[in-house]
Amino acid sequence: MTAIELILTLSSFGFFGTQNLRWSAFVLGAFWQPVLWGTAQPVYPGQSALMFVTHAFLHGGIAHFAMNGVVLLSLGKFVSSNIGAARTLLVLFVSAVAGGACFGLLASTAAPMIGASGAVFGLIGVWQAADYRKRRRSGLPMQPLVMAILGLVAANIALFVIFSGGLAWEAHLGGWLAGWLAGQSFARH
């Protein structure tokens, strides 16, 4: 993800190539709802399947990449220390796919969806599933967990408004649901 963003950023600043490569990368790797539903032709064979994963490696710029990267590194390290690297990678994969699927089912746009936020929200879902189990076992109140989940919803609403609808909340929801389910099943610790 870092190598891809570095290449795309350097290209956008004109360090190599004759054009900005970001849009070309989006054409090839972003999640395109019209391709999913067959209202637009894929650019290459298999795109309609591969885009469920490739979208997570592309970002709108260095700030978008940094935001997702910081959370992936910090929360990924925490989750990995509890469930191991292999299961963490599986959670990231499943959450990216679920984020794409949820976006494909719920969004109503022809615009491409990019970013690792579905995977990020998958890690949050795993973390919150573990917190839920811990609270339930110990008889602790669920209010902090409920407030944290409501905080995520509020943050998504605020960012959706700030970005004038340019936020793939559907991918966040799909990733979180996949993470929560993973945290209740194969990614338990």
C-alpha positions in Angstrom: 0.0 0.0 0.0 2.8 2.3 0.8 4.7 1.6 -2.4 1.6 2.2 -4.5 0.9 5.5 -2.8 4.5 6.6 -3.1 4.5 5.9 -6.9 1.1 7.6 -7.3 2.2 10.7 -5.3 5.5 11.0 -7.1 3.6 10.7 -10.4 1.1 13.4 -9.4 4.1 15.8 -8.6 5.6 15.0 -12.1 8.6 13.2 -10.9 8.2 10.5 -13.6 5.9 9.7 -16.4 4.0 12.1 -18.7 0.7 11.9 -16.8 -0.7 11.5 -13.3 -1.0 7.8 -12.8 -3.6 8.0 -10.0 -6.6 8.0 -12.3 -5.2 5.1 -14.3 -4.8 3.2 -11.1 -8.4 4.0 -10.1 -9.6 2.8 -13.4 -7.8 -0.6 -12.9 -8.2 -1.1 -9.1 -11.0 1.0 -7.6 -14.3 -0.6 -6.7 -16.7 0.4 -9.4 -20.4 -0.3 -8.6 -21.4 -0.1 -12.4 -18.9 -2.9 -13.1 -20.3 -5.0 -10.3 -23.9 -4.7 -11.6 -22.9 -5.0 -15.3 -23.9 -1.5 -16.4 -20.3 -0.9 -17.3 -17.9 -3.3 -18.9 -14.8 -4.3 -16.9 -11.5 -3.0 -18.3 -9.9 -6.5 -18.0 -11.0 -10.0 -17.3 -11.6 -10.6 -13.6 -11.8 -6.9 -12.6 -15.3 -7.4 -11.2 -13.9 -9.9 -8.7 -10.4 -8.4 -8.0 -11.8 -4.9 -7.3 -13.2 -6.3 -4.0 -9.6 -6.4 -2.8 -7.6 -3.9 -5.0 -9.7 -0.9 -3.9 -8.1 -1.2 -0.4 -4.6 -0.5 -1.8 -5.6 2.8 -3.5 -6.1 6.1 -1.8 -7.1 9.6 -2.9 -3.8 11.1 -1.9 -1.2 11.2 0.8 -3.6 12.5 3.6 -6.1 9.7 2.9 -3.3 7.1 2.8 -1.8 8.5 6.1 -5.1 8.5 7.9 -5.8 4.8 7.0 -2.2 3.8 7.4 -1.8 5.2 10.9 -4.9 3.4 12.1 -3.9 0.2 10.3 -0.5 0.2 11.9 -1.5 1.0 15.4 -4.7 -1.0 15.6 -3.2 -3.8 13.5 -0.3 -4.2 15.9 -2.8 -4.4 18.8 -5.1 -6.9 17.1 -2.1 -8.9 15.8 -0.6 -9.2 19.3 -3.9 -10.8 20.4 -4.9 -13.1 17.5 -1.6 -13.4 15.5 -0.4 -12.1 12.2 -2.1 -14.7 10.0 -5.6 -14.2 11.5 -5.1 -10.4 11.4 -4.3 -10.6 7.7 -7.3 -12.7 7.1 -9.5 -10.2 9.0 -8.0 -7.4 6.8 -8.8 -9.4 3.6 -12.3 -10.4 4.7 -13.1 -6.8 5.9 -11.9 -5.3 2.6 -14.1 -7.7 0.6 -17.1 -7.1 2.9 -16.5 -3.3 2.6 -16.6 -3.6 -1.2 -19.7 -5.9 -1.0 -21.6 -3.6 1.3 -20.6 -0.6 -0.9 -21.8 -2.5 -4.0 -25.1 -3.3 -2.4 -25.9 0.0 -0.6 -24.3 2.8 -2.5 -26.0 4.6 -5.3 -23.1 6.2 -7.2 -21.1 5.6 -10.4 -18.0 7.1 -8.6 -15.2 4.7 -7.7 -14.6 3.6 -4.1 -11.1 3.5 -2.9 -9.2 3.1 0.4 -8.4 0.7 3.2 -11.1 2.0 5.5 -13.2 -1.1 5.2 -10.2 -3.1 6.5 -9.6 -0.5 9.2 -13.2 -0.8 10.4 -12.7 -4.6 10.3 -10.0 -4.2 12.9 -12.2 -1.9 15.0 -14.9 -4.6 14.8 -12.6 -7.3 16.0 -11.4 -5.1 18.9 -15.0 -4.2 19.9 -16.1 -7.9 19.7 -13.3 -8.7 22.1 -14.4 -5.9 24.4 -18.0 -7.1 24.2 -17.0 -10.7 25.2 -14.8 -9.4 28.0 -17.5 -7.2 29.4 -20.1 -9.9 29.2 -17.8 -12.5 30.9 -16.9 -10.0 33.7 -20.4 -8.6 34.2 -19.2 -5.1 33.2 -21.6 -2.6 31.8 -22.0 -2.4 28.0 -22.5 1.4 28.0 -18.8 2.2 27.1 -19.0 -0.2 24.1 -22.3 1.1 23.0 -21.0 4.7 23.3 -17.9 3.8 21.2 -20.1 2.3 18.5 -22.4 5.3 18.5 -19.3 7.5 18.3 -18.2 5.6 15.1 -21.7 6.3 13.7 -21.5 10.0 14.6 -18.0 10.3 13.2 -19.2 8.7 9.9 -22.2 11.1 9.7 -20.0 14.1 10.4 -17.3 13.1 7.8 -20.1 12.4 5.3 -21.3 15.9 5.7 -17.9 17.5 5.8 -16.9 15.6 2.6 -20.2 16.4 0.9 -21.1 12.8 0.5 -17.6 11.7 -0.5 -17.3 9.1 2.2 -17.9 5.4 1.6 -19.8 4.8 4.9 -21.1 1.6 3.3 -17.5 0.2 3.1 -17.0 1.2 6.8 -20.2 -0.6 7.8 -19.3 -3.8 5.8 -15.8 -3.8 7.2 -17.0 -3.4 10.7 -19.6 -6.1 10.4 -17.0 -8.5 9.0 -14.6 -7.6 11.8 -17.3 -8.1 14.5 -18.3 -11.5 13.1 -14.6 -12.5 12.8 -14.1 -11.4 16.4 -16.9 -13.7 17.4 -15.6 -16.6 15.4 -12.1 -17.3 13.9 -10.4 -14.1 15.3 -11.3 -14.7 18.9 -8.6 -14.3 21.5 
